[in-house]
């Protein structure tokens, strides 16, 4: 079973009508031979003067001020398009924000910041939510990895980022259990370590093996539960080269079928969460997320040979 060409065209039309300029630029990058420049231009609109990101880059938090979580989201998007220019203003801005020490507790960047409460947001981005307990890896592992990849190796920021990454390495190898979102941040750290050529400076193979075991343990294998907010295989496994693919190939194929069968009447995919407050703002956020999710789904289908 594959996504037919006319269905792909229908999704494309929906995208051009509904997606944010950022997701549209990423669509063009992935599917229409678009360049990195358009993505960077759209992404930079969410970056503040302090170099951090805010402004609902991650659409569930409308706080205009910079936060570590939103900044990590920006870093993820740079990785998505394979951006490597250390001297680009967007990259230098992120490094400047990280070097400032803003929104840190010791060697951990905060997952949730207090000013989120003053703007429309999902309940898990409220300062009083239990999301704060995830800060150890999310987004700290992503931001430490970004430093390893892009900071000057002889800078104080690099030394601090390296030290934080080593602390996370020890903690990850000691932890017997980890939630899905923190684990994904660890996978991003591992990718940054590889890009920076630092595998020998870390217990890289041991971390990868531990991560693979935890991926397999976390996956929700009952497709009947996939309509809810749960750990579907594609959360970790987006292509055959992804960690965990070989052991979980059969369930990945099952999700590919599910993905093709679960499009809504618009031809895209519904969210499986809501805010339960800020109804007007969530209606806007929901449409932003539909574009984000549609792009992820199509890349998943493309990478595993399910586009006609």
C-alpha positions as CSV (number, residue, x, y, z in Angstrom):
1,X,0.0,0.0,0.0
2,X,1.3,3.4,-1.0
3,X,0.1,7.0,-1.0
4,X,-1.2,7.7,-4.5
5,X,0.2,10.6,-6.5
6,X,-3.2,12.4,-6.5
7,X,-3.4,12.1,-2.8
8,X,0.1,13.5,-2.4
9,X,-1.0,16.4,-4.6
10,X,-4.0,17.0,-2.5
11,X,-1.8,17.2,0.6
12,X,0.4,19.6,-1.2
13,X,-2.5,21.8,-2.0
14,X,-3.6,21.8,1.6
15,X,-0.1,22.7,2.6
16,X,0.0,25.7,0.3
17,X,-3.3,26.9,1.7
18,X,-2.7,26.3,5.4
19,X,0.9,25.8,6.5
20,X,3.0,28.4,8.2
21,X,5.7,29.9,6.0
22,X,8.3,27.9,8.0
23,X,6.7,24.5,7.3
24,X,6.0,25.5,3.7
25,X,9.7,26.3,3.3
26,X,10.6,22.9,4.7
27,X,8.1,21.3,2.4
28,X,9.8,22.9,-0.5
29,X,13.2,21.9,0.8
30,X,12.2,18.2,1.1
31,X,9.9,17.8,-1.9
32,X,10.5,20.6,-4.4
33,X,14.3,21.0,-4.5
34,X,14.0,24.1,-2.3
35,X,17.2,25.4,-0.6
36,X,18.2,25.9,2.9
37,X,18.0,29.7,2.6
38,X,14.2,29.9,2.6
39,X,14.0,27.7,5.7
40,X,16.6,29.8,7.5
41,X,14.8,33.0,6.6
42,X,11.5,31.6,7.9
43,X,13.1,30.1,11.0
44,X,14.9,33.4,11.8
45,X,11.5,35.1,12.3
46,X,11.1,33.1,15.5
47,X,14.6,34.1,16.9
48,X,14.8,36.9,19.4
49,X,17.6,39.5,19.9
50,X,19.1,37.4,22.7
51,X,19.6,34.5,20.1
52,X,17.1,32.2,21.7
53,X,13.8,31.1,20.1
54,X,10.3,31.8,21.2
55,X,7.2,33.2,19.4
56,X,5.4,29.8,19.2
57,X,8.0,28.1,17.1
58,X,6.8,25.0,18.9
59,X,3.1,25.8,18.4
60,X,1.9,24.6,21.9
61,X,3.5,27.6,23.7
62,X,2.8,31.1,22.4
63,X,5.3,32.8,24.8
64,X,7.2,35.4,22.7
65,X,10.3,35.3,25.0
66,X,13.2,32.9,24.4
67,X,13.1,29.5,26.1
68,X,15.5,26.6,26.1
69,X,12.8,24.3,24.7
70,X,11.9,26.6,21.8
71,X,15.7,27.1,21.1
72,X,16.2,23.3,21.0
73,X,13.3,23.2,18.5
74,X,15.2,25.6,16.3
75,X,18.3,23.5,16.6
76,X,16.3,20.4,15.6
77,X,15.2,22.2,12.5
78,X,18.7,23.1,11.5
79,X,19.7,19.5,11.9
80,X,16.7,18.5,9.8
81,X,18.0,20.4,6.8
82,X,21.6,19.4,7.4
83,X,22.8,22.9,8.1
84,X,26.5,23.1,8.9
85,X,27.6,26.8,8.7
86,X,28.9,27.6,12.2
87,X,29.2,31.3,11.3
88,X,25.6,31.8,10.2
89,X,23.8,34.4,12.4
90,X,21.1,31.9,13.4
91,X,23.7,29.5,14.7
92,X,25.8,32.2,16.4
93,X,22.6,33.6,18.0
94,X,21.8,30.2,19.5
95,X,25.3,29.9,20.9
96,X,25.1,33.4,22.3
97,X,21.8,32.5,24.1
98,X,23.3,29.3,25.5
99,X,26.4,31.1,26.6
100,X,24.3,33.6,28.6
101,X,23.2,30.9,31.0
102,X,19.6,32.1,30.7
103,X,16.9,29.8,32.1
104,X,19.4,27.3,33.7
105,X,19.5,25.5,37.0
106,X,23.1,24.5,37.5
107,X,24.0,22.5,34.4
108,X,20.4,22.0,33.2
109,X,18.3,24.1,30.9
110,X,14.8,24.5,32.1
111,X,12.1,22.5,30.2
112,X,9.4,25.0,31.2
113,X,9.8,28.7,32.0
114,X,7.7,30.9,34.3
115,X,6.7,33.4,31.6
116,X,4.9,30.6,29.7
117,X,2.0,31.1,32.1
118,X,1.3,34.6,30.8
119,X,0.5,33.5,27.2
120,X,-1.7,30.8,25.6
121,X,-0.1,27.4,26.0
122,X,-0.8,23.7,26.4
123,X,-1.1,22.6,30.0
124,X,2.2,20.7,29.9
125,X,4.0,24.0,29.2
126,X,2.6,25.6,32.4
127,X,5.2,26.3,35.1
128,X,3.2,24.1,37.5
129,X,3.1,21.1,35.3
130,X,5.1,17.9,35.8
131,X,7.0,18.6,32.5
132,X,9.6,20.4,34.7
133,X,10.8,17.0,35.9
134,X,11.9,16.2,32.3
135,X,14.5,19.0,32.2
136,X,17.4,16.7,32.9
137,X,17.5,15.5,29.3
138,X,14.8,17.6,27.6
139,X,16.0,19.9,26.2
140,X,19.4,19.9,27.9
141,X,20.7,16.9,25.8
142,X,19.9,18.7,22.5
143,X,21.4,22.0,23.6
144,X,24.6,20.4,24.9
145,X,24.9,18.5,21.6
146,X,24.4,21.7,19.6
147,X,27.4,23.2,21.5
148,X,29.6,20.2,20.7
149,X,28.7,20.5,17.1
150,X,28.9,24.3,16.6
151,X,30.9,26.0,19.4
152,X,34.6,26.7,19.0
153,X,36.4,23.8,20.7
154,X,38.7,26.1,22.7
155,X,35.8,28.3,24.1
156,X,34.5,28.3,27.6
157,X,31.0,27.4,26.2
158,X,32.4,24.3,24.5
159,X,34.0,23.2,27.7
160,X,30.8,23.7,29.6
161,X,28.8,21.9,26.9
162,X,31.2,19.0,26.9
163,X,31.0,18.7,30.7
164,X,27.2,18.7,30.6
165,X,27.2,16.1,27.9
166,X,29.5,13.9,30.0
167,X,27.1,14.2,32.9
168,X,24.2,13.2,30.8
169,X,26.1,10.2,29.5
170,X,26.7,9.0,33.0
171,X,23.1,9.6,34.0
172,X,21.7,7.9,30.9
173,X,23.7,4.8,31.4
174,X,22.7,4.6,35.0
175,X,19.0,5.1,34.5
176,X,17.0,1.9,34.1
177,X,14.0,3.7,32.6
178,X,13.4,6.8,30.6
179,X,10.3,8.5,29.0
180,X,9.9,8.8,25.3
181,X,10.6,12.6,25.0
182,X,13.8,12.6,27.0
183,X,15.0,9.5,25.1
184,X,14.5,11.3,21.8
185,X,16.7,14.1,23.1
186,X,19.4,11.6,24.0
187,X,19.3,10.3,20.4
188,X,19.8,13.8,19.2
189,X,22.8,14.2,21.5
190,X,24.2,11.0,20.0
191,X,23.8,12.3,16.5
192,X,25.6,15.5,17.4
193,X,28.4,13.5,19.0
194,X,28.8,11.6,15.7
195,X,28.7,14.8,13.6
196,X,31.3,16.4,15.8
197,X,33.5,13.3,15.5
198,X,33.6,12.8,19.3
199,X,32.6,9.1,19.5
200,X,35.9,8.2,21.2
201,X,35.4,10.9,23.8
202,X,32.1,9.2,24.9
203,X,30.8,5.7,25.7
204,X,29.2,6.1,22.3
205,X,28.6,2.4,21.4
206,X,27.3,1.7,24.9
207,X,24.9,4.6,24.8
208,X,23.6,3.6,21.4
209,X,23.0,0.0,22.6
210,X,21.2,1.2,25.7
211,X,19.1,3.6,23.6
212,X,18.2,0.9,21.2
213,X,17.0,-1.4,24.1
214,X,14.9,1.5,25.5
215,X,13.4,2.3,22.1
216,X,12.2,-1.3,21.8
217,X,10.8,-1.2,25.3
218,X,8.9,2.0,24.9
219,X,7.1,1.3,21.6
220,X,3.4,0.9,21.8
221,X,2.7,-2.2,19.7
222,X,-1.1,-2.3,19.9
223,X,-2.3,-0.3,16.9
224,X,-5.7,0.1,18.6
225,X,-4.0,2.6,20.9
226,X,-2.3,4.6,18.2
227,X,-5.2,7.1,17.9
228,X,-4.2,8.4,21.4
229,X,-1.0,10.2,22.4
230,X,1.3,7.2,22.6
231,X,4.7,6.1,21.5
232,X,4.3,5.0,18.0
233,X,7.3,3.5,16.2
234,X,7.8,6.5,14.0
235,X,8.5,8.7,17.1
236,X,12.0,7.1,17.0
237,X,12.2,5.3,13.7
238,X,11.7,7.4,10.6
239,X,13.9,5.5,8.2
240,X,15.7,2.2,7.8
241,X,18.9,3.7,9.1
242,X,17.2,4.8,12.4
243,X,18.3,3.1,15.6
244,X,15.9,0.3,16.4
245,X,14.7,-0.3,12.9
246,X,16.0,-3.8,12.4
247,X,14.5,-5.2,15.6
248,X,11.2,-3.4,15.0
249,X,10.8,-3.5,11.3
250,X,7.5,-5.4,11.4
251,X,5.8,-3.0,13.7
252,X,7.1,-0.1,11.6
253,X,5.5,-1.6,8.5
254,X,2.3,-1.9,10.5
255,X,2.4,1.8,11.3
256,X,3.1,2.7,7.7
257,X,-0.2,1.0,6.8
258,X,-1.9,2.8,9.7
259,X,-0.5,6.2,8.5
260,X,-2.0,5.7,5.1
261,X,-5.4,4.7,6.5
262,X,-5.7,7.4,9.1
263,X,-5.9,10.6,7.1
264,X,-8.9,12.8,7.8
265,X,-11.4,14.3,5.3
266,X,-9.0,17.1,4.4
267,X,-6.4,14.5,3.4
268,X,-4.0,15.2,6.3
269,X,-3.8,14.0,9.9
270,X,-5.6,15.1,13.0
271,X,-3.9,15.9,16.3
272,X,-4.3,13.4,19.1
273,X,-4.1,16.0,21.8
274,X,-5.8,19.3,22.8
275,X,-5.2,22.1,25.3
276,X,-8.5,22.0,27.2
277,X,-8.2,25.8,27.4
278,X,-7.5,28.9,25.2
279,X,-10.0,27.5,22.6
280,X,-9.5,30.2,20.0
281,X,-5.7,30.1,20.2
282,X,-5.7,26.3,20.1
283,X,-7.7,26.4,16.9
284,X,-4.9,28.3,15.3
285,X,-2.2,26.1,16.9
286,X,-4.1,23.0,15.7
287,X,-3.8,24.1,12.1
288,X,-0.1,24.9,12.5
289,X,0.4,21.4,13.9
290,X,-1.4,19.8,11.1
291,X,1.2,21.2,8.7
292,X,4.0,20.1,11.0
293,X,2.5,16.6,11.3
294,X,1.7,16.2,7.6
295,X,5.3,16.9,6.7
296,X,6.6,14.4,9.3
297,X,4.2,11.7,8.0
298,X,5.1,12.2,4.4
299,X,8.8,12.1,5.2
300,X,8.2,8.8,7.1
301,X,6.3,7.4,4.1
302,X,8.9,8.6,1.6
303,X,11.9,7.2,3.5
304,X,10.3,3.7,3.7
305,X,9.1,3.5,0.1
306,X,5.4,4.3,0.6
307,X,5.0,7.2,-1.8
308,X,3.8,6.3,-5.3
